[in-house]
């Protein structure tokens, strides 16, 4: 699962919900409905979790 969260921990977008085949993938994220600020992208894959911090500037 690949999701985007706001600073309050609320999911603002779910970009992938399910399994993808092995290999590289590119996912587009439309942030038009979001305000400027800090967000986190969280990926759960094969029992591992990864989180990155993102800044949205408009």
N, C-alpha and C positions, 0 to 999 in steps of 0.2 A: 504494500500500500504506500502511496506517495500522497502526502497531504500538506497543506499550508495552514499554519496557525498564526493567530495574532498574539500580542503580548499577554493577553488574559488567558491564553491557552485554548481559545475557541477555534474550531476548524472553520476556516474561511473558504477553503477549496479542497476538494478531493480530486487529484489529477489522475491517479491510477488506483483502481480497487480490484485487485485480483493478480493473478500471476501472468508474467510475460515470458516469452522464450528467452533462453540464454543469449547474451550478446549485448550490443549497444542499442540504446533507444533514445529518441528525442521526443520530449513532451513540451507542448506549448502551454503557456500560462497567461491568460488574459486578466490583468489586474485593473481593468478600467473601473470596476465597481468598488475598489478599495481606496482608502485615503493614504496619504504619505505616512510613512512610519516604518517600524521594525516588524518583520515577520520571520517565521521559521519554517523551513521545508524539512519534513521528517519522512524518511524512507525506512520501511521494514522490509528486509530481503533475506531469505534463507536463514532466519534466526538471528540476524544482525540488524542493529538499528543505527541510523546515521541521521544527524541533524545539522543543518547549516543555518546561519543567521543571514537575513537579507534585508537590505534597506530599500524602500520604495520612495522615490522622489518624483513629485509631479510638478 
